[in-house]
Structures are given as structure tokens and as C-alpha cells.
Amino acid sequence: MGRATFAPDGDWEAWLIDRFDSDAVHGATVPVSRPRPGDVLMAPTGQHAAVIMDVVTRGEEVYVLVGEGHVPAQYVHVEHGPYAHWWPWDETAGVEGFREPLPASGLRRWTD
């Protein structure tokens, strides 16, 4: 993604949107099937994304801690899932029960 510098015209919001809109995220990430911290979950609409902050397993069950911000995301907060803030991960459905669908098909990882 390169080095981040502040926008020369001083428009912080426009700078963030330009670098982190759905096209930019898709261009800097690759699809993956198993979540790990730092991965991005893109909604099918392309208008919403969340960050996988942590992943835990209990037997065969996988749970993720989801963080999100607003557009543009100038801060991140933990979205409280149904299991002590954790969301169950389904290898097909992704995160279910979130206010906007975050399917497994939208799981992406940043490239180096």
C-alpha cells in the first residue's frame, strides 16, 4: 500500500475514502477461506467492511472478534457478538447475525 502521507489539500476525510474505499481494499487484498487477525470482511454490497481483530477456536467451533468503524473509518470499535462479544464463524456463511451480511466469500487478506 505504500507509505501513508497526509493529503496536501488537508481534506482528511477525502484522503481516507480514496485509500480505503472498496475498490482500493479489493486491489490490496486477496480472498482467503480461514480467518486470522487483520483480515477484512467485505459485505456483498461493497459499502461495508469489518476487521477481524482476533480468532479463537473451541473444538471444531471458530469465533471471531469483529472491529469496525464508520465511513471513513477514523476509529475502530469492537462489535459485541452474541457470545461474550465473539461472533461464531461459519466457513460458508461467515459472520451471521450481524446487522449487514458479512459472508465468508467476503473474507480478504492484505498482500505484502
BASEGU-983364 format. One record per atom (N, C-alpha, C, O): z, y, x; residue number from 0; atom name. Coordinates in Angstrom, 3 decimals. Layout:
<recs>
       c3       c2       c1   k  a
        Z        Y        X NUM CA
...
</recs>
This chain:
<recs>
       c3       c2       c1   k  a
    0.000   -1.181    0.814   0  N
    0.000    0.000    0.000   0 CA
    0.000    1.247    0.860   0  C
   -0.355    2.327    0.387   0  O
    0.386    1.116    2.094   1  N
    0.358    2.277    2.962   1 CA
    1.637    3.083    2.904   1  C
    2.566    2.748    2.169   1  O
    1.675    4.128    3.673   2  N
    2.848    4.986    3.744   2 CA
    2.891    5.936    2.554   2  C
    1.876    6.530    2.191   2  O
    4.047    6.075    1.957   3  N
    4.203    6.961    0.803   3 CA
    4.478    8.380    1.283   3  C
    5.356    8.609    2.115   3  O
    3.737    9.300    0.765   4  N
    3.973   10.715    1.057   4 CA
    4.012   11.469   -0.254   4  C
    3.407   11.047   -1.240   4  O
    4.716   12.575   -0.266   5  N
    4.816   13.361   -1.492   5 CA
    3.494   14.056   -1.782   5  C
    2.760   14.425   -0.864   5  O
    3.201   14.228   -3.045   6  N
    1.953   14.854   -3.461   6 CA
    1.872   16.291   -2.939   6  C
    2.828   17.055   -3.073   6  O
    0.734   16.658   -2.347   7  N
    0.607   18.005   -1.799   7 CA
    0.753   19.106   -2.843   7  C
    1.217   20.201   -2.527   7  O
    0.360   18.826   -4.087   8  N
    0.476   19.858   -5.116   8 CA
    1.868   19.899   -5.753   8  C
    2.132   20.733   -6.620   8  O
    2.757   18.999   -5.323   9  N
    4.133   18.995   -5.810   9 CA
    4.327   18.346   -7.167   9  C
    5.419   18.422   -7.731   9  O
    3.295   17.709   -7.705  10  N
    3.397   17.065   -9.024  10 CA
    3.842   15.620   -8.847  10  C
    3.015   14.711   -8.773  10  O
    5.155   15.413   -8.780  11  N
    5.760   14.106   -8.528  11 CA
    5.347   13.085   -9.575  11  C
    5.004   11.955   -9.230  11  O
    5.374   13.462  -10.847  12  N
    5.045   12.526  -11.919  12 CA
    3.597   12.057  -11.815  12  C
    3.324   10.866  -11.961  12  O
    2.676   12.969  -11.568  13  N
    1.267   12.590  -11.435  13 CA
    1.061   11.684  -10.226  13  C
    0.261   10.750  -10.274  13  O
    1.783   11.960   -9.146  14  N
    1.686   11.145   -7.935  14 CA
    2.144    9.718   -8.216  14  C
    1.484    8.765   -7.801  14  O
    3.274    9.557   -8.919  15  N
    3.781    8.230   -9.249  15 CA
    2.811    7.466  -10.149  15  C
    2.531    6.292   -9.908  15  O
    2.307    8.118  -11.167  16  N
    1.389    7.463  -12.100  16 CA
    0.136    7.006  -11.364  16  C
   -0.358    5.905  -11.607  16  O
   -0.382    7.842  -10.468  17  N
   -1.585    7.497   -9.715  17 CA
   -1.383    6.250   -8.859  17  C
   -2.298    5.436   -8.730  17  O
   -0.212    6.091   -8.281  18  N
    0.038    4.974   -7.385  18 CA
    0.555    3.721   -8.074  18  C
    0.409    2.615   -7.554  18  O
    1.158    3.892   -9.239  19  N
    1.779    2.740   -9.882  19 CA
    1.259    2.459  -11.281  19  C
    1.955    1.822  -12.072  19  O
    0.049    2.918  -11.611  20  N
   -0.496    2.532  -12.905  20 CA
   -0.931    1.075  -12.828  20  C
   -0.924    0.481  -11.750  20  O
   -1.307    0.500  -13.957  21  N
   -1.587   -0.938  -13.979  21 CA
   -2.743   -1.323  -13.068  21  C
   -2.712   -2.406  -12.483  21  O
   -3.760   -0.482  -12.925  22  N
   -4.870   -0.800  -12.031  22 CA
   -4.406   -0.856  -10.584  22  C
   -4.820   -1.739   -9.832  22  O
   -3.549    0.082  -10.189  23  N
   -3.036    0.101   -8.814  23 CA
   -2.173   -1.128   -8.550  23  C
   -2.264   -1.738   -7.485  23  O
   -1.333   -1.492   -9.524  24  N
   -0.476   -2.669   -9.351  24 CA
   -1.334   -3.930   -9.246  24  C
   -1.082   -4.776   -8.388  24  O
   -2.336   -4.062  -10.102  25  N
   -3.208   -5.241  -10.041  25 CA
   -3.957   -5.299   -8.718  25  C
   -4.183   -6.387   -8.188  25  O
   -4.343   -4.161   -8.181  26  N
   -5.070   -4.132   -6.916  26 CA
   -4.203   -4.483   -5.715  26  C
   -4.722   -4.915   -4.686  26  O
   -2.900   -4.306   -5.831  27  N
   -1.989   -4.536   -4.704  27 CA
   -1.166   -5.811   -4.849  27  C
   -0.280   -6.072   -4.035  27  O
   -1.453   -6.610   -5.885  28  N
   -0.689   -7.831   -6.142  28 CA
   -1.633   -9.005   -6.396  28  C
   -2.830   -8.829   -6.624  28  O
   -1.062  -10.200   -6.350  29  N
   -1.814  -11.416   -6.674  29 CA
   -1.019  -12.203   -7.710  29  C
    0.210  -12.132   -7.723  29  O
   -1.697  -12.950   -8.578  30  N
   -0.977  -13.761   -9.563  30 CA
   -0.222  -14.904   -8.885  30  C
   -0.701  -15.487   -7.912  30  O
    0.963  -15.213   -9.412  31  N
    1.769  -16.338   -8.926  31 CA
    2.341  -17.073  -10.135  31  C
    2.312  -16.555  -11.251  31  O
    2.862  -18.279   -9.912  32  N
    3.354  -19.069  -11.038  32 CA
    4.875  -19.191  -11.095  32  C
    5.431  -19.416  -12.169  32  O
    5.559  -19.047   -9.954  33  N
    7.024  -19.170   -9.948  33 CA
    7.620  -17.836   -9.519  33  C
    7.222  -17.279   -8.496  33  O
    8.567  -17.321  -10.289  34  N
    9.127  -16.005   -9.962  34 CA
   10.053  -16.021   -8.750  34  C
   10.740  -17.005   -8.477  34  O
   10.048  -14.911   -8.041  35  N
   11.026  -14.688   -6.986  35 CA
   11.344  -13.190   -6.981  35  C
   10.555  -12.390   -7.484  35  O
   12.488  -12.808   -6.419  36  N
   12.868  -11.393   -6.423  36 CA
   11.767  -10.513   -5.829  36  C
   11.168  -10.840   -4.805  36  O
   11.522   -9.399   -6.495  37  N
   10.495   -8.456   -6.062  37 CA
    9.175   -8.607   -6.779  37  C
    8.326   -7.719   -6.702  37  O
    8.979   -9.727   -7.484  38  N
    7.743   -9.916   -8.238  38 CA
    7.694   -8.938   -9.411  38  C
    8.715   -8.409   -9.849  38  O
    6.485   -8.719   -9.901  39  N
    6.255   -7.821  -11.028  39 CA
    5.770   -8.646  -12.208  39  C
    4.951   -9.552  -12.051  39  O
    6.282   -8.327  -13.390  40  N
    5.812   -8.936  -14.635  40 CA
    5.040   -7.877  -15.415  40  C
    5.611   -6.868  -15.827  40  O
    3.762   -8.100  -15.615  41  N
    2.918   -7.161  -16.343  41 CA
    2.741   -7.628  -17.783  41  C
    2.451   -8.797  -18.036  41  O
    2.919   -6.710  -18.713  42  N
    2.658   -7.016  -20.123  42 CA
    1.146   -7.142  -20.324  42  C
    0.377   -6.529  -19.585  42  O
    0.713   -7.925  -21.309  43  N
   -0.721   -8.101  -21.561  43 CA
   -1.452   -6.784  -21.817  43  C
   -2.642   -6.667  -21.522  43  O
   -0.751   -5.802  -22.358  44  N
   -1.380   -4.506  -22.639  44 CA
   -1.679   -3.723  -21.367  44  C
   -2.511   -2.816  -21.380  44  O
   -1.004   -4.068  -20.261  45  N
   -1.152   -3.306  -19.030  45 CA
   -0.370   -2.007  -19.050  45  C
   -0.394   -1.250  -18.080  45  O
    0.322   -1.744  -20.145  46  N
    1.057   -0.493  -20.290  46 CA
    2.539   -0.627  -19.982  46  C
    3.290    0.342  -20.097  46  O
    2.960   -1.810  -19.594  47  N
    4.378   -2.031  -19.336  47 CA
    4.523   -3.051  -18.211  47  C
    3.772   -4.023  -18.129  47  O
    5.503   -2.806  -17.351  48  N
    5.782   -3.754  -16.270  48 CA
    7.280   -3.790  -16.034  48  C
    7.994   -2.834  -16.338  48  O
    7.741   -4.889  -15.494  49  N
    9.149   -5.050  -15.144  49 CA
    9.202   -5.725  -13.777  49  C
    8.243   -6.370  -13.355  49  O
   10.326   -5.570  -13.096  50  N
   10.510   -6.150  -11.773  50 CA
   11.516   -7.290  -11.863  50  C
   12.554   -7.155  -12.510  50  O
   11.213   -8.403  -11.219  51  N
   12.172   -9.498  -11.123  51 CA
   13.142   -9.126  -10.012  51  C
   12.765   -9.052   -8.843  51  O
   14.394   -8.891  -10.388  52  N
   15.391   -8.451   -9.416  52 CA
   16.082   -9.626   -8.733  52  C
   16.493   -9.521   -7.577  52  O
   16.211  -10.743   -9.443  53  N
   16.831  -11.929   -8.864  53 CA
   16.429  -13.140   -9.692  53  C
   16.022  -13.003  -10.846  53  O
   16.543  -14.315   -9.108  54  N
   16.194  -15.574   -9.768  54 CA
   17.289  -16.582   -9.453  54  C
   17.702  -16.720   -8.302  54  O
   17.758  -17.289  -10.483  55  N
   18.735  -18.363  -10.282  55 CA
   18.271  -19.593  -11.052  55  C
   17.524  -19.493  -12.025  55  O
   18.725  -20.746  -10.598  56  N
   18.414  -21.988  -11.294  56 CA
   19.711  -22.718  -11.629  56  C
   20.712  -22.621  -10.919  56  O
   19.653  -23.444  -12.728  57  N
   20.754  -24.316  -13.149  57 CA
   20.100  -25.598  -13.619  57  C
   19.618  -25.698  -14.747  57  O
   20.094  -26.580  -12.722  58  N
   19.349  -27.799  -13.024  58 CA
   17.869  -27.476  -13.074  58  C
   17.309  -26.940  -12.119  58  O
   17.242  -27.803  -14.187  59  N
   15.817  -27.507  -14.377  59 CA
   15.586  -26.111  -14.948  59  C
   14.452  -25.633  -14.975  59  O
   16.650  -25.457  -15.402  60  N
   16.519  -24.138  -16.027  60 CA
   16.412  -23.045  -14.967  60  C
   17.085  -23.090  -13.937  60  O
   15.553  -22.061  -15.240  61  N
   15.371  -20.912  -14.359  61 CA
   15.701  -19.662  -15.157  61  C
   15.278  -19.513  -16.303  61  O
   16.468  -18.759  -14.536  62  N
   16.837  -17.491  -15.167  62 CA
   16.449  -16.345  -14.237  62  C
   16.537  -16.462  -13.015  62  O
   16.019  -15.239  -14.835  63  N
   15.632  -14.073  -14.043  63 CA
   16.428  -12.852  -14.488  63  C
   16.773  -12.708  -15.661  63  O
   16.708  -11.989  -13.540  64  N
   17.319  -10.693  -13.804  64 CA
   16.175   -9.693  -13.771  64  C
   15.471   -9.587  -12.767  64  O
   15.987   -8.961  -14.861  65  N
   14.828   -8.093  -15.021  65 CA
   15.241   -6.628  -14.914  65  C
   16.197   -6.192  -15.557  65  O
   14.519   -5.889  -14.107  66  N
   14.733   -4.450  -14.000  66 CA
   13.502   -3.719  -14.477  66  C
   12.380   -4.199  -14.316  66  O
   13.714   -2.556  -15.063  67  N
   12.572   -1.748  -15.471  67 CA
   12.959   -0.283  -15.470  67  C
   14.138    0.068  -15.434  67  O
   11.962    0.548  -15.508  68  N
   12.157    1.989  -15.586  68 CA
   11.339    2.515  -16.746  68  C
   11.096    1.801  -17.719  68  O
   10.929    3.721  -16.646  69  N
   10.066    4.308  -17.670  69 CA
    8.794    4.768  -16.978  69  C
    8.653    4.579  -15.770  69  O
    7.876    5.361  -17.701  70  N
    6.613    5.795  -17.119  70 CA
    6.676    7.287  -16.861  70  C
    6.836    8.071  -17.796  70  O
    6.552    7.686  -15.613  71  N
    6.569    6.830  -14.435  71 CA
    7.991    6.383  -14.124  71  C
    8.956    7.057  -14.484  71  O
    8.114    5.242  -13.455  72  N
    9.422    4.666  -13.157  72 CA
   10.086    5.420  -12.004  72  C
    9.854    5.107  -10.836  72  O
   10.899    6.398  -12.333  73  N
   11.595    7.180  -11.314  73 CA
   12.985    6.623  -11.053  73  C
   13.658    7.042  -10.110  73  O
   13.412    5.696  -11.872  74  N
   14.665    4.984  -11.668  74 CA
   14.514    3.607  -12.306  74  C
   13.636    3.398  -13.144  74  O
   15.357    2.687  -11.915  75  N
   15.297    1.328  -12.448  75 CA
   16.656    0.966  -13.019  75  C
   17.687    1.306  -12.439  75  O
   16.663    0.287  -14.140  76  N
   17.908   -0.226  -14.710  76 CA
   17.724   -1.708  -15.045  76  C
   16.604   -2.176  -15.248  76  O
   18.837   -2.432  -15.099  77  N
   18.815   -3.846  -15.434  77 CA
   18.752   -3.990  -16.940  77  C
   19.563   -3.406  -17.659  77  O
   17.795   -4.762  -17.422  78  N
   17.680   -5.056  -18.847  78 CA
   18.614   -6.217  -19.171  78  C
   18.482   -7.301  -18.603  78  O
   19.534   -5.995  -20.062  79  N
   20.532   -7.021  -20.385  79 CA
   19.914   -8.155  -21.182  79  C
   19.509   -7.982  -22.331  79  O
   19.850   -9.318  -20.548  80  N
   19.328  -10.511  -21.198  80 CA
   20.397  -11.208  -22.016  80  C
   21.561  -10.809  -21.985  80  O
   20.018  -12.240  -22.744  81  N
   20.933  -12.914  -23.664  81 CA
   21.993  -13.798  -22.995  81  C
   22.943  -14.218  -23.656  81  O
   21.847  -14.085  -21.702  82  N
   22.795  -14.963  -21.014  82 CA
   23.464  -14.203  -19.867  82  C
   23.046  -14.303  -18.714  82  O
   24.510  -13.440  -20.202  83  N
   25.246  -12.640  -19.211  83 CA
   24.284  -11.775  -18.404  83  C
   24.392  -11.688  -17.181  83  O
   23.358  -11.144  -19.087  84  N
   22.342  -10.231  -18.545  84 CA
   21.109  -10.939  -17.990  84  C
   20.154  -10.268  -17.600  84  O
   21.096  -12.254  -17.942  85  N
   19.963  -13.016  -17.417  85 CA
   19.023  -13.426  -18.548  85  C
   19.446  -13.641  -19.684  85  O
   17.749  -13.528  -18.212  86  N
   16.717  -13.953  -19.157  86 CA
   16.215  -15.336  -18.756  86  C
   15.931  -15.570  -17.581  86  O
   16.103  -16.258  -19.717  87  N
   15.515  -17.557  -19.377  87 CA
   14.038  -17.389  -19.023  87  C
   13.323  -16.607  -19.651  87  O
   13.597  -18.124  -18.023  88  N
   12.199  -18.097  -17.609  88 CA
   11.522  -19.376  -18.078  88  C
   12.019  -20.476  -17.838  88  O
   10.398  -19.225  -18.741  89  N
    9.600  -20.358  -19.183  89 CA
    8.291  -20.312  -18.406  89  C
    7.636  -19.271  -18.356  89  O
    7.903  -21.437  -17.796  90  N
    6.721  -21.430  -16.928  90 CA
    5.428  -21.101  -17.661  90  C
    4.427  -20.782  -17.020  90  O
    5.426  -21.171  -18.982  91  N
    4.252  -20.783  -19.762  91 CA
    4.464  -19.447  -20.463  91  C
    3.605  -18.567  -20.402  91  O
    5.603  -19.295  -21.127  92  N
    5.859  -18.101  -21.927  92 CA
    6.394  -16.928  -21.113  92  C
    6.295  -15.783  -21.556  92  O
    6.961  -17.185  -19.931  93  N
    7.545  -16.103  -19.135  93 CA
    8.916  -15.743  -19.664  93  C
    9.761  -16.616  -19.861  93  O
    9.140  -14.447  -19.896  94  N
   10.408  -13.958  -20.438  94 CA
   10.238  -13.793  -21.941  94  C
    9.447  -12.968  -22.397  94  O
   10.978  -14.575  -22.702  95  N
   10.886  -14.492  -24.161  95 CA
   12.042  -13.682  -24.721  95  C
   13.149  -13.704  -24.183  95  O
   11.779  -12.975  -25.797  96  N
   12.817  -12.210  -26.467  96 CA
   12.907  -10.766  -25.995  96  C
   13.676   -9.981  -26.550  96  O
   12.135  -10.408  -24.985  97  N
   12.091   -9.034  -24.510  97 CA
   11.396   -8.189  -25.573  97  C
   10.625   -8.731  -26.365  97  O
   11.637   -6.911  -25.616  98  N
   11.050   -6.082  -26.674  98 CA
    9.522   -6.031  -26.629  98  C
    8.882   -5.759  -27.645  98  O
    8.939   -6.288  -25.466  99  N
    7.485   -6.401  -25.335  99 CA
    7.211   -7.711  -24.599  99  C
    7.927   -8.033  -23.651  99  O
    6.200   -8.474  -25.004 100  N
    5.936   -9.752  -24.342 100 CA
    5.717   -9.586  -22.835 100  C
    4.982   -8.701  -22.396 100  O
    6.358  -10.443  -22.065 101  N
    6.174  -10.491  -20.612 101 CA
    5.860  -11.942  -20.244 101  C
    6.716  -12.658  -19.725 101  O
    4.609  -12.373  -20.522 102  N
    4.253  -13.775  -20.317 102 CA
    4.149  -14.149  -18.845 102  C
    3.974  -13.293  -17.979 102  O
    4.261  -15.446  -18.584 103  N
    4.150  -15.965  -17.225 103 CA
    2.796  -15.612  -16.605 103  C
    2.694  -15.473  -15.386 103  O
    1.776  -15.467  -17.417 104  N
    0.446  -15.120  -16.902 104 CA
    0.425  -13.720  -16.287 104  C
   -0.502  -13.382  -15.551 104  O
    1.436  -12.907  -16.582 105  N
    1.501  -11.558  -16.029 105 CA
    2.346  -11.451  -14.771 105  C
    2.578  -10.349  -14.275 105  O
    2.815  -12.596  -14.243 106  N
    3.650  -12.589  -13.037 106 CA
    2.781  -12.353  -11.810 106  C
    1.810  -13.074  -11.577 106  O
    3.143  -11.322  -11.013 107  N
    2.336  -10.940   -9.846 107 CA
    3.237  -10.663   -8.651 107  C
    4.389  -10.258   -8.807 107  O
    2.701  -10.887   -7.460 108  N
    3.458  -10.671   -6.222 108 CA
    2.706   -9.687   -5.333 108  C
    1.484   -9.767   -5.200 108  O
    3.433   -8.772   -4.734 109  N
    2.844   -7.782   -3.820 109 CA
    2.245   -8.482   -2.615 109  C
    2.835   -9.421   -2.080 109  O
    1.080   -8.032   -2.188 110  N
    0.458   -8.564   -0.982 110 CA
    0.984   -7.801    0.223 110  C
    1.498   -6.690    0.091 110  O
    0.854   -8.397    1.387 111  N
    1.299   -7.722    2.622 111 CA
    0.323   -6.666    3.069 111  C
    0.546   -6.009    4.085 111  O
</recs>
